[in-house]
Structures are given as C-alpha cells and as structure tokens.
Amino acid sequence: MNSHKTKSWKEVRAAFQKIWGYEDFRPPQGEIVSSLISQKDALVIMPTGGGKSICFQLPALLQTGVTLVVSPLVALMENQVQELVQCQQKAALLHSELSTFQRRKTLQALEEQQLRLLYLSPETLLSPPVWERLCQPQLQINGLILDEAHCLVQWGETFRPAYRRLGAIRPALLKHKPPGTKISIAAFTATADPIAQKTIQTVLQLQQPEIFRLNPYRPNLHPSVCIAWTPRGRKQQLVKFIQNRPQQAGLIYVRTRRDSEDLAAWLSQMGYATAIYHAGLGAAERREVEASWLGGKIPFVVCTCAFGMGINKPDVRWVVHYHAPHLLSEYVQEIGRAGRDGKPAEALTLVSEPTGWLDSEDKQRQQFFQAKMRSQQQTAQQLIKRLPQQGNVNTVSKEFPDGAIALALLHSSGQLNWLDPFHYKIVHKTNNQPSTQLQATKQMTQYLNTKQCRWQFLLNAFGFTQEATNWHCGHCDNCHS
C-alpha cells in the first residue's frame, strides 16, 4: 500500500508558503491540490499563467514516493526543475540531451527513492532503462501528471505517437506493485475544447476524474486579425507593427523552421536585433536564445510552436502570428504568452486575403497540412492489412518508417487497443471517423473570418457556451469596428 499520512490543510498551506512564499492559494488551486493529495484522477484546464504547476508540484513534494511529470519540451522541464532545485526540492529530469553521467545519477536517485518529482517526455518514460526501473516493485510511484496535455491531442497522431500509449502505463505499472497500490493520473492544460477534453480522458483512461475548468478569457489581451494582401505587404505590416512598439518584448510565430530563418534574416537586414527558435536547434543554442530574450537582450524572437510553452516572461506586450496556426488550441496557447503581468497586450494575426489569388501561401500551407494528415490516415489503413493482429510497437517501427504514427492513428480511430505500453492488438472496426485534427483546422479558418467578438467565438469553441451568450469583449478588432 502507498504509505500516505493525510496531511492537515494547515500543513499543506504551511508548505506552500514556505516553498513559494505566497500567502494563499488562488481559486481553484486549493481544491486541485486537495484533490491530488487524496489521489483522485483530475483534468485541469486553466489559462496560461494561472499557476498550474504549483497544483501538482505541492502534492508531490508532500508525499513519500515519486510523482512522474510527463512534459513535451526540454525547455519546459528545465525551467520547472531549476526553480524547484533552487527551492531545495527533490526534483530531477531525464531527457535525451543529458550526458551519460547525468542520466546515471538521476536513475540512481530514482532507484534510491530520493526524488519527489521526476520530469520526462513520453518517449523517455517508455525507453527501456527508465521503464525497467519504474517497474521495480519497491519503487513507490504516487501519480502520473501530464503537463501541457493538449500536446496529446495536437501531436499524438502526428509526430509524437508515444502520447497515445500513455493510457496503458498505469495498469502496466500496477501489475508490478504491491496489492492495493494507488497511482493517480492528472492532466493539466490551458486549452482543451470539449472534443480534446474527451480525447485526453479516453486516452489516459482517467477514472471518475474531478474536472476543473476556467475559461480562457483574458481581459487585458486584445486579439485582432489583419489581411496582408501580398507577401511584401505582410512584411511591411509586421515592420510597421514593431516600429510602433519600440523596446517592447514580443514573439513572432511562423509555421516552419525555414520560415523562421528567412524572416529573421530579413529583419536583421532591416536592423532589428532578433533570433530564431525551432526544434531543430541544439540544446545550447536554444538555452542561449531563451536567456537573451528573458534577459531583454533581444526584444523579440522569430519562432515556431516549439517556443514559449512554460517559459514565464510576464512583460510580453505583443504576439504576432505571421502565419496563422492550424489549430485554435495552439493559437490560444501562443497568444496566452502575452500580458501575464495583467497589463494590456496585443495579439495580431496576419492572413492572406481569403481567395488566395494575390498570395496563395496561406492556402497552400493549409492544404499541405491537410494532405499530410490524409496521407498518414491512408498509410495507417494500408498498414492494418499487413500487420500481425497482435504485436510490438518497436518491431513495427523498425519494419515500417511511419509505423508508430500509423499505430497511433489506428488507436485514435478505435481500430487498435494497447495491451500494455509496448504491445497492441488490432480490433477491426471500420474507420469512418474524420481526423479530429482535420475538423479542428476548419474551426481555425472560421475564427480568422468571423465578424463576431473574437473572445465570444473562443469561449464558444472551448465549450463555455453559457458565458459566451451576448458576450462582447469591447477590445478585439471586431468589437472596435
């Protein structure tokens, strides 16, 4: 059995004040902490900057045993672990960029039960050296936290298929633990519409989760969408926007690595100090860019969606989407990086005119994304005919280049079950479900073209329909016009 002495609420608050120095919880932090301490499953949806990480860090630090935090990006893990270590807390991380010595040291600390929090990616969690240790009967695991849980929905069917196997982890671990052991699962995100919420609950196999939802509305955040008639016009609008905001901290989001390199090179020629950030950079380069931006050496970064998750810079005054994201959840995540200090912040999105005659780039981008999704679906359906009824994900990945993604897609369409995190079983159901990703791209297009209050549209899209009735924020471009 997990040895849990129930902490009195007084002790919980005292620990909170001692570690973080805050006087008291902001609602609903207290309720979430209390729910996790009593080891219930939970789904938590709170806007960026709402203090989500404290909600799972505090219960983990108050319990004996380790809590596993599954996190999508190295930068995100490093930021959180660094802050915890500075507060003298027993936290560590594991990822592929660590030296062999570091890895060995962390794995040893895990085995010796010296850690309260261990941060890792889904891929690292399912790697043999880590998985073998987690299965040791004497290792006490209290819970599994999925941080930035929208990544499961956004990336689980495309380039991070390990996300779709996370639901098989709890039952597999419990087989190795003493009878009566409890392992709770909680998912945290700033953005999940009703479909995404259902996906997260289903994939993780949450058991009667307590659900905490705060709507994404931020009164200090002013969204607007502007048409850029030509590629040259788009650049000019961007420069004019930056010129009018000298020395303000901001972010410019683009779609691809190449876009970030081209745009940053052009801005440098125009005399702007900036840097690029994408998943293709080495660890040291990424840290350097983050540090320069956080420290104010460069006012803005030209980045892909790889930047900003969990990076806390309160005084970001603007976010520009030089290219619109494909998904509304990505959009809300990214604009949420602005104005965390509560002061006014702007979120500008540049789009081609809807026909695509003068500038077809946006249309091509959308079509390319959709075509890629469809071709992955087709590959998955063809693969189902060639695969053994039951098998191992690693064997399939070795044999077929997109094998792991195909298995994730089959799982998503209800044609495959995970027997444990490594073994699947095909259950032949016909696949007639459109991909959730393809449905979601339509929603993004509707948002960009809507004439209604933008926040009203977002509240409806994220399932806050009651709050959205008769809503006018008064500070988006549509309300102004």
C-alpha positions as CSV (number, residue, x, y, z in Angstrom):
1,M,0.0,0.0,0.0
2,N,1.1,3.6,-0.6
3,S,2.0,4.9,2.9
4,H,0.0,8.2,3.0
5,K,-0.3,10.1,6.2
6,T,-3.1,12.5,5.5
7,K,-1.6,16.0,5.8
8,S,-3.8,18.5,7.6
9,W,-4.7,21.5,5.5
10,K,-2.7,23.7,7.9
11,E,0.5,21.7,7.0
12,V,-0.3,21.9,3.3
13,R,-0.7,25.7,3.4
14,A,2.5,26.0,5.6
15,A,4.5,24.0,3.0
16,F,3.0,26.2,0.2
17,Q,4.0,29.4,2.0
18,K,7.5,28.1,2.9
19,I,8.4,26.8,-0.6
20,W,6.8,29.5,-2.8
21,G,6.3,32.4,-0.4
22,Y,2.7,33.1,-1.4
23,E,0.2,33.9,1.3
24,D,-2.6,31.8,0.0
25,F,-3.9,29.8,-3.0
26,R,-5.8,31.4,-5.9
27,P,-9.0,29.6,-6.7
28,P,-9.2,26.9,-7.8
29,Q,-5.6,26.0,-6.8
30,G,-6.6,24.9,-3.2
31,E,-9.3,22.5,-4.5
32,I,-6.9,21.0,-7.1
33,V,-4.2,20.4,-4.5
34,S,-6.6,18.8,-2.1
35,S,-8.0,16.6,-4.9
36,L,-4.4,15.4,-5.9
37,I,-3.4,14.8,-2.3
38,S,-6.3,12.5,-1.9
39,Q,-5.0,10.7,-5.0
40,K,-8.0,11.3,-7.3
41,D,-7.7,11.5,-11.1
42,A,-8.2,15.0,-12.4
43,L,-8.5,17.1,-15.6
44,V,-7.4,20.7,-15.1
45,I,-8.0,23.4,-17.6
46,M,-6.6,26.8,-16.5
47,P,-5.4,29.8,-18.6
48,T,-1.7,30.3,-19.1
49,G,-0.1,32.0,-16.2
50,G,-2.8,30.6,-13.8
51,G,-0.3,28.8,-11.6
52,K,-1.0,25.2,-12.8
53,S,2.4,23.7,-12.0
54,I,2.1,24.5,-8.2
55,C,-1.1,22.5,-8.2
56,F,0.8,19.3,-8.9
57,Q,4.2,20.1,-7.5
58,L,2.9,20.8,-4.0
59,P,1.1,17.4,-3.5
60,A,4.1,15.6,-5.0
61,L,6.5,17.3,-2.5
62,L,4.3,16.4,0.4
63,Q,4.1,12.7,-0.3
64,T,6.7,10.0,0.1
65,G,7.4,8.3,-3.2
66,V,7.8,9.8,-6.7
67,T,5.4,11.6,-9.0
68,L,6.2,11.4,-12.7
69,V,5.6,14.5,-14.7
70,V,5.3,13.9,-18.5
71,S,6.2,17.1,-20.3
72,P,6.6,17.7,-24.0
73,L,9.6,20.0,-24.2
74,V,13.1,20.0,-22.7
75,A,13.0,23.8,-22.1
76,L,9.8,23.4,-20.1
77,M,11.2,20.6,-17.9
78,E,14.4,22.5,-17.3
79,N,12.6,25.7,-16.2
80,Q,10.4,23.9,-13.7
81,V,13.2,21.7,-12.3
82,Q,15.6,24.6,-12.0
83,E,13.0,26.5,-9.9
84,L,12.3,23.5,-7.7
85,V,16.0,22.8,-7.1
86,Q,16.6,26.4,-6.2
87,C,14.0,26.0,-3.5
88,Q,15.9,22.9,-2.3
89,Q,13.3,20.4,-3.5
90,K,13.9,16.9,-4.6
91,A,13.2,17.2,-8.4
92,A,15.1,15.9,-11.4
93,L,14.6,15.4,-15.1
94,L,15.5,12.9,-17.8
95,H,15.8,13.6,-21.5
96,S,17.9,12.6,-24.5
97,E,20.2,15.6,-24.4
98,L,21.7,14.8,-20.9
99,S,25.2,13.4,-20.5
100,T,25.5,9.7,-19.6
101,F,26.8,10.8,-16.2
102,Q,23.7,12.9,-15.5
103,R,21.4,10.2,-16.7
104,R,23.0,7.6,-14.5
105,K,23.0,9.9,-11.5
106,T,19.2,10.7,-11.9
107,L,18.3,7.0,-12.4
108,Q,20.3,6.1,-9.3
109,A,18.4,8.8,-7.3
110,L,15.2,7.4,-8.6
111,E,16.1,3.8,-7.6
112,E,17.1,5.0,-4.1
113,Q,13.8,6.8,-3.8
114,Q,15.4,10.2,-3.3
115,L,13.2,12.0,-5.7
116,R,9.7,13.5,-5.3
117,L,9.3,14.8,-8.8
118,L,10.8,13.3,-12.0
119,Y,10.2,15.1,-15.3
120,L,10.4,13.2,-18.5
121,S,9.0,13.1,-22.1
122,P,6.6,10.3,-23.1
123,E,9.4,8.8,-25.2
124,T,11.9,8.8,-22.3
125,L,9.3,7.3,-20.0
126,L,8.8,4.4,-22.4
127,S,12.5,3.9,-23.0
128,P,13.9,0.5,-21.7
129,P,16.3,1.8,-19.0
130,V,13.6,4.1,-17.4
131,W,10.7,1.7,-17.8
132,E,12.6,-1.2,-16.2
133,R,13.3,0.9,-13.1
134,L,9.8,2.2,-12.8
135,C,8.6,-1.4,-12.8
136,Q,10.7,-2.3,-9.7
137,P,8.2,-3.5,-7.0
138,Q,9.8,-1.5,-4.2
139,L,9.7,1.9,-6.1
140,Q,6.8,3.8,-4.9
141,I,5.0,5.9,-7.6
142,N,2.2,8.1,-6.4
143,G,1.0,9.6,-9.6
144,L,1.4,10.5,-13.2
145,I,1.0,14.1,-14.3
146,L,0.5,15.0,-17.9
147,D,1.6,18.7,-18.2
148,E,0.6,20.6,-21.3
149,A,-2.0,17.8,-22.0
150,H,-3.2,19.4,-25.2
151,C,0.0,18.1,-26.8
152,L,-1.5,14.6,-26.6
153,V,-4.3,15.8,-28.9
154,Q,-2.2,18.1,-31.1
155,W,0.8,15.8,-31.6
156,G,-0.3,12.3,-30.6
157,E,-1.4,11.4,-34.1
158,T,1.4,13.2,-36.0
159,F,5.0,13.3,-34.8
160,R,4.8,12.2,-31.1
161,P,2.9,8.9,-31.3
162,A,4.1,7.8,-27.8
163,Y,1.4,10.1,-26.3
164,R,-1.3,7.7,-27.5
165,R,0.3,4.9,-25.4
166,L,0.2,6.7,-22.0
167,G,-3.2,5.2,-21.0
168,A,-1.6,1.8,-20.8
169,I,1.0,2.9,-18.3
170,R,-1.0,2.8,-15.0
171,P,-2.3,-0.8,-15.4
172,A,1.1,-2.0,-16.5
173,L,2.9,-0.4,-13.5
174,L,0.3,-1.7,-11.0
175,K,1.0,-5.3,-12.1
176,H,4.5,-4.9,-10.7
177,K,3.5,-3.1,-7.4
178,P,2.2,-4.5,-4.1
179,P,-1.5,-5.2,-4.0
180,G,-3.6,-2.2,-3.0
181,T,-1.2,0.4,-4.5
182,K,-2.8,3.5,-6.0
183,I,-1.4,5.6,-8.8
184,S,-3.4,8.6,-9.7
185,I,-3.4,10.5,-13.1
186,A,-3.9,14.2,-13.6
187,A,-3.8,16.1,-16.9
188,F,-3.1,19.9,-17.0
189,T,-3.6,22.2,-19.9
190,A,-4.5,25.8,-20.7
191,T,-6.5,24.9,-23.8
192,A,-8.8,22.0,-24.4
193,D,-12.1,22.2,-26.3
194,P,-14.8,19.6,-25.5
195,I,-13.5,17.2,-28.1
196,A,-9.9,17.5,-26.8
197,Q,-11.2,17.0,-23.2
198,K,-12.9,13.8,-24.2
199,T,-9.8,12.6,-26.1
200,I,-7.5,13.3,-23.1
201,Q,-9.8,11.4,-20.7
202,T,-10.2,8.5,-23.0
203,V,-6.5,8.1,-23.9
204,L,-5.3,8.4,-20.3
205,Q,-8.2,6.2,-19.1
206,L,-9.0,8.6,-16.3
207,Q,-11.2,7.1,-13.6
208,Q,-14.0,9.4,-12.5
209,P,-11.8,12.4,-12.8
210,E,-12.6,15.6,-10.9
211,I,-12.8,18.3,-13.6
212,F,-11.6,21.9,-13.0
213,R,-12.3,24.3,-15.9
214,L,-11.6,28.1,-16.0
215,N,-12.5,29.9,-19.2
216,P,-9.6,31.2,-21.4
217,Y,-10.8,34.8,-21.4
218,R,-8.1,37.4,-20.5
219,P,-9.5,41.0,-20.3
220,N,-6.0,42.5,-20.9
221,L,-5.4,40.6,-24.2
222,H,-6.5,42.3,-27.4
223,P,-6.8,39.9,-30.4
224,S,-7.0,41.2,-34.0
225,V,-6.7,39.7,-37.5
226,C,-5.4,41.7,-40.4
227,I,-5.4,40.9,-44.1
228,A,-2.0,41.1,-45.7
229,W,-2.7,41.4,-49.5
230,T,0.7,40.4,-50.7
231,P,3.8,38.7,-49.3
232,R,5.6,42.0,-49.4
233,G,2.6,43.7,-47.7
234,R,2.8,41.1,-44.9
235,K,6.5,42.0,-44.2
236,Q,5.6,45.7,-44.3
237,Q,2.7,45.3,-41.8
238,L,5.0,43.4,-39.5
239,V,7.7,46.0,-39.5
240,K,5.2,48.9,-39.0
241,F,3.8,47.0,-36.0
242,I,7.2,46.5,-34.5
243,Q,8.3,50.1,-35.2
244,N,5.2,51.4,-33.3
245,R,6.3,49.4,-30.2
246,P,10.0,50.1,-29.7
247,Q,11.8,48.1,-27.0
248,Q,8.7,46.1,-26.1
249,A,9.1,42.4,-25.6
250,G,7.2,40.2,-28.1
251,L,7.1,37.0,-30.1
252,I,6.6,36.3,-33.8
253,Y,5.2,32.9,-34.6
254,V,5.8,31.3,-38.0
255,R,4.9,27.8,-39.3
256,T,8.2,26.2,-40.2
257,R,11.9,26.2,-39.4
258,R,12.7,27.6,-42.8
259,D,10.1,30.5,-42.4
260,S,11.8,31.4,-39.1
261,E,15.3,31.5,-40.7
262,D,14.1,33.6,-43.7
263,L,12.1,36.1,-41.7
264,A,14.8,36.6,-39.0
265,A,17.4,37.1,-41.7
266,W,15.3,39.8,-43.4
267,L,14.5,41.5,-40.1
268,S,18.3,41.5,-39.2
269,Q,18.9,43.2,-42.6
270,M,16.3,45.8,-41.6
271,G,18.4,46.4,-38.5
272,Y,16.4,44.5,-35.9
273,A,18.1,42.5,-33.1
274,T,16.4,39.2,-33.1
275,A,17.0,35.4,-33.0
276,I,15.3,32.3,-34.3
277,Y,14.0,29.4,-32.3
278,H,12.8,26.0,-33.5
279,A,13.0,22.3,-32.6
280,G,16.0,21.8,-34.9
281,L,18.4,23.9,-32.8
282,G,20.8,22.3,-30.4
283,A,20.2,22.4,-26.7
284,A,22.8,25.1,-26.0
285,E,21.6,27.3,-28.8
286,R,18.0,27.1,-27.6
287,R,19.1,28.0,-24.0
288,E,21.0,30.9,-25.3
289,V,18.1,32.3,-27.2
290,E,15.8,31.9,-24.2
291,A,18.3,33.6,-21.9
292,S,18.8,36.5,-24.3
293,W,15.0,37.1,-24.7
294,L,14.2,36.6,-21.0
295,G,17.0,39.0,-20.0
296,G,15.9,41.6,-22.5
297,K,19.0,41.5,-24.8
298,I,16.7,40.8,-27.7
299,P,13.2,42.3,-27.7
300,F,11.6,39.5,-29.8
301,V,12.2,36.0,-31.2
302,V,11.0,34.6,-34.5
303,C,9.9,31.1,-33.6
304,T,7.8,28.0,-34.4
305,C,5.4,26.5,-31.9
306,A,8.4,24.9,-30.2
307,F,8.9,28.1,-28.2
308,G,7.2,29.6,-25.2
309,M,5.5,26.7,-23.5
310,G,6.0,27.1,-19.8
311,I,8.5,29.9,-20.3
312,N,7.5,32.6,-17.9
313,K,8.1,36.2,-19.0
314,P,5.4,38.4,-17.5
315,D,6.1,41.6,-19.6
316,V,5.5,40.3,-23.1
317,R,3.5,43.1,-24.7
318,W,2.6,41.5,-28.1
319,V,2.4,38.3,-30.0
320,V,2.3,38.3,-33.8
321,H,1.2,35.3,-35.8
322,Y,3.0,36.0,-39.0
323,H,1.3,32.8,-40.2
324,A,-1.9,31.6,-38.5
325,P,-1.6,28.3,-36.6
326,H,-3.6,25.3,-37.9
327,L,-5.4,24.8,-34.6
328,L,-7.3,27.1,-32.3
329,S,-5.8,25.4,-29.2
330,E,-2.3,26.3,-30.5
331,Y,-3.5,29.9,-31.1
332,V,-4.8,30.4,-27.6
333,Q,-1.7,28.8,-26.1
334,E,0.5,31.1,-28.1
335,I,-1.4,34.4,-27.6
336,G,-1.5,33.5,-23.9
337,R,2.2,34.1,-23.6
338,A,1.5,37.8,-23.7
339,G,0.4,40.1,-20.9
340,R,0.9,37.7,-18.0
341,D,1.6,40.7,-15.7
342,G,-2.1,41.7,-16.3
343,K,-1.1,44.9,-18.3
344,P,-2.5,45.4,-21.8
345,A,-1.1,43.1,-24.5
346,E,-1.8,42.7,-28.2
347,A,-2.2,39.5,-30.3
348,L,-2.1,40.2,-34.0
349,T,-2.6,37.6,-36.7
350,L,-1.7,38.3,-40.4
351,V,-3.7,36.3,-43.0
352,S,-3.8,36.3,-46.8
353,E,-7.0,37.6,-48.4
354,P,-9.5,34.7,-48.5
355,T,-9.4,33.9,-52.2
356,G,-5.7,33.4,-52.2
357,W,-5.3,35.0,-55.7
358,L,-2.8,37.6,-54.7
359,D,-0.9,35.4,-52.2
360,S,-1.6,31.7,-52.1
361,E,0.9,30.9,-49.3
362,D,-1.7,30.5,-46.5
363,K,-4.0,28.4,-48.7
364,Q,-1.0,26.2,-49.7
365,R,0.1,25.8,-46.1
366,Q,-3.4,24.7,-45.0
367,Q,-3.7,22.3,-48.0
368,F,-0.3,20.8,-47.3
369,F,-1.2,20.2,-43.7
370,Q,-4.5,18.6,-44.6
371,A,-2.9,16.5,-47.4
372,K,-0.2,15.2,-45.0
373,M,-2.9,14.3,-42.4
374,R,-4.9,12.4,-45.1
375,S,-1.8,10.6,-46.4
376,Q,-0.9,9.5,-42.9
377,Q,-4.5,8.2,-42.4
378,Q,-4.2,6.2,-45.7
379,T,-0.8,4.7,-44.7
380,A,-2.4,3.6,-41.4
381,Q,-5.3,1.9,-43.2
382,Q,-3.0,0.1,-45.6
383,L,-0.7,-0.9,-42.8
384,I,-3.5,-2.6,-40.9
385,K,-3.7,-5.2,-43.7
386,R,0.0,-6.1,-43.4
387,L,0.4,-6.1,-39.6
388,P,0.1,-9.1,-37.3
389,Q,-3.1,-9.0,-35.2
390,Q,-1.0,-8.6,-32.1
391,G,2.5,-7.2,-32.0
392,N,5.1,-4.9,-30.6
393,V,5.4,-1.2,-31.4
394,N,9.2,-1.3,-31.6
395,T,9.1,-4.2,-34.1
396,V,6.6,-2.4,-36.3
397,S,8.6,0.9,-36.1
398,K,11.7,-1.0,-37.3
399,E,9.9,-2.5,-40.2
400,F,7.8,0.4,-41.4
401,P,9.1,4.0,-41.5
402,D,5.8,5.6,-40.2
403,G,4.8,2.5,-38.2
404,A,4.5,4.2,-34.8
405,I,2.4,7.0,-36.2
406,A,0.2,4.6,-38.1
407,L,-0.5,2.7,-34.8
408,A,-1.3,5.9,-33.1
409,L,-3.8,6.8,-35.8
410,L,-5.4,3.3,-35.6
411,H,-5.7,3.7,-31.9
412,S,-7.3,7.1,-32.4
413,S,-9.9,5.7,-34.8
414,G,-10.8,2.9,-32.4
415,Q,-9.2,0.1,-34.5
416,L,-6.4,-0.8,-32.1
417,N,-6.0,-1.3,-28.3
418,W,-2.8,-1.1,-26.3
419,L,-2.4,-4.3,-24.2
420,D,0.4,-2.5,-22.3
421,P,2.6,0.4,-23.4
422,F,4.5,-1.7,-25.9
423,H,2.1,-4.3,-27.3
424,Y,-1.0,-3.6,-29.4
425,K,-4.0,-5.7,-30.5
426,I,-5.9,-4.8,-33.7
427,V,-9.7,-4.8,-33.3
428,H,-11.3,-4.5,-36.7
429,K,-13.8,-1.7,-36.6
430,T,-14.4,0.3,-39.7
431,N,-12.7,3.7,-39.7
432,N,-15.2,6.3,-40.8
433,Q,-14.2,9.0,-38.3
434,P,-12.7,12.1,-39.8
435,S,-9.5,13.0,-38.1
436,T,-10.0,15.4,-35.1
437,Q,-7.2,17.4,-36.5
438,L,-9.0,18.0,-39.8
439,Q,-12.1,19.0,-38.0
440,A,-10.1,21.4,-35.9
441,T,-8.5,23.2,-38.9
442,K,-11.9,24.2,-40.1
443,Q,-12.6,25.8,-36.8
444,M,-9.4,27.9,-37.1
445,T,-10.5,29.2,-40.5
446,Q,-13.9,30.1,-39.1
447,Y,-12.2,32.1,-36.3
448,L,-10.0,34.0,-38.7
449,N,-13.0,35.0,-40.8
450,T,-15.6,35.6,-38.1
451,K,-17.3,39.0,-37.7
452,Q,-18.4,38.3,-34.1
453,C,-16.5,39.2,-31.0
454,R,-13.3,37.1,-31.1
455,W,-13.4,36.3,-27.4
456,Q,-17.1,35.2,-27.8
457,F,-16.0,32.9,-30.6
458,L,-13.2,31.4,-28.4
459,L,-15.5,30.9,-25.4
460,N,-18.0,29.0,-27.5
461,A,-15.2,27.0,-29.2
462,F,-13.8,25.9,-25.8
463,G,-17.2,24.9,-24.5
464,F,-18.1,27.9,-22.3
465,T,-21.3,28.5,-24.2
466,Q,-23.3,30.0,-21.3
467,E,-20.6,32.6,-20.6
468,A,-20.4,33.4,-24.3
469,T,-24.1,34.4,-24.6
470,N,-24.4,38.1,-25.5
471,W,-20.6,38.5,-24.9
472,H,-18.8,41.5,-26.3
473,C,-15.3,42.0,-25.0
474,G,-15.1,45.5,-26.3
475,H,-11.4,45.2,-27.1
476,C,-10.9,42.9,-30.1
477,D,-10.7,44.2,-33.6
478,N,-14.3,43.1,-34.4
479,C,-15.7,44.8,-31.3
480,H,-13.8,48.0,-32.2
481,S,-15.1,48.1,-35.7
